Amino acid sequence: MPLPDKSVDLKGRTALITGAAHGIGRATAFAFGEQGAQVFVTDIDEVGLEKTRAELEERGFGVGSKVLDVTKEQEVTAMIESAISEMNGLDIVVSNAGVSVAGPAEAVPIEDWRWIVDVNVWPHVYAVRAALPYFREKGSGYLVHVASAAGILGAPALSAYSLTKFAVYGLAESLAVTLHGTGIGISVVCPLWVNTDITERGRITVDPDIGMDESSARAFGREMLRNSGIPPEQVGEAIVSGVLENRFLILPHPEVLQFAQIKWADPESYIERASEALQSQRRLFGERSGN
Ligand SMILES: NC(=O)c1ccc[n+]([C@@H]2O[C@H](COP(=O)([O-])OP(=O)(O)OC[C@H]3O[C@@H](n4cnc5c(N)ncnc54)[C@H](O)[C@@H]3O)[C@@H](O)[C@H]2O)c1
């Protein structure tokens, strides 16, 4: 670890995954298990985590688990320590747990801005602070940071979410440059839409100009992910391949690279085109709510 030699496999390695009770984290745990890695799964949702753990065990994968809240630094530190002692060492940490906040920047309550920064940003810092000294000491290890396409491209009507994902991207890129050649690998994962229940667990402030109530807005978001999202399993597999190839930028949707190239070639035109996409989304919302 990292795995510059592509013939090295994941058998006997241990991967810790946060936010593994559902969605991308859960799928990533199975993807590592399929490769012969042991997995240490964590989440704030005790019931969901137990289900993931039981299913991993049923498949015969080596598994440990811990219920915790990633917004608490002591809990993240204890999580890394438990994984190291229970699994006899730790090779890969996937910082995946995350939430969404949608709505107009000026209307989203300050508590929701703070909440999303607490869940989506700080835990990446806590994981680095807890795992990096251990990886440095053993001269190997791998940190995977799950950001989003919204961490490369300013996402329409998701300012709070984009704020946090750009922060994660910046942290990961800086770490990758700093740690290059040290034996410690860094990846950042930037998917577009993925078919998970993230909107159910997220917070929404309805845009007063659209007039849709919160539950309809939530249902709309869920439907969009269901219709346009790729399965979380595809993201889990992309993460495992990215780690095996020691690749910094993991893009489960390859078109994100093209969008980023368009953006950097002509930032003004990106703003115009993304804004047009937002207008058509608003029209759809409006039609739904009868406005
Ligand atoms: N779904 C998408 O379209 C999409 C796209 C790009 C990036 N992402 C990112 O992927 C990651 C996973 O998202 P998902 O779509 O699988 O969502 P999800 O809601 O299905 O899973 C997120 C998991 O994180 C856990 N979690 C939330 N707060 C926590 C906390 N304080 N402590 C510990 N665990 C906590 C939840 O219980 C849940 O199991 C997130 O960082 C998200 O921003 C998602």
The ligand as a Gaussian input file, in Angstrom:
#p B3LYP/6-31G(d) Opt

LIG

0 1
 N      -25.761000       9.903000      -3.955000
 C      -25.143000      10.741000      -4.770000
 O      -25.685000      11.148000      -5.817000
 C      -23.721000      11.187000      -4.463000
 C      -22.995000      11.801000      -5.502000
 C      -21.701000      12.223000      -5.237000
 C      -21.142000      12.041000      -3.991000
 N      -21.856000      11.461000      -2.988000
 C      -21.225000      11.325000      -1.687000
 O      -21.084000       9.953000      -1.367000
 C      -21.074000       9.774000       0.063000
 C      -22.091000       8.709000       0.437000
 O      -23.373000       9.168000       0.048000
 P      -24.599000       8.197000      -0.294000
 O      -25.236000       8.730000      -1.520000
 O      -24.185000       6.795000      -0.207000
 O      -25.569000       8.593000       0.920000
 P      -26.355000       7.687000       1.987000
 O      -27.205000       8.632000       2.753000
 O      -26.983000       6.532000       1.316000
 O      -25.174000       7.145000       2.907000
 C      -24.466000       8.006000       3.763000
 C      -24.150000       7.247000       5.043000
 O      -23.455000       8.135000       5.932000
 C      -23.986000       7.925000       7.240000
 N      -23.777000       9.118000       8.076000
 C      -24.397000      10.314000       7.964000
 N      -24.002000      11.131000       8.950000
 C      -23.112000      10.432000       9.713000
 C      -22.366000      10.727000      10.882000
 N      -22.462000      11.932000      11.481000
 N      -21.537000       9.789000      11.393000
 C      -21.437000       8.568000      10.808000
 N      -22.140000       8.214000       9.695000
 C      -22.962000       9.142000       9.160000
 C      -25.470000       7.642000       7.018000
 O      -26.077000       7.007000       8.133000
 C      -25.424000       6.782000       5.766000
 O      -25.306000       5.407000       6.086000
 C      -21.385000      11.149000       0.657000
 O      -20.187000      11.775000       1.067000
 C      -22.010000      11.902000      -0.520000
 O      -21.856000      13.287000      -0.414000
 C      -23.145000      11.007000      -3.197000

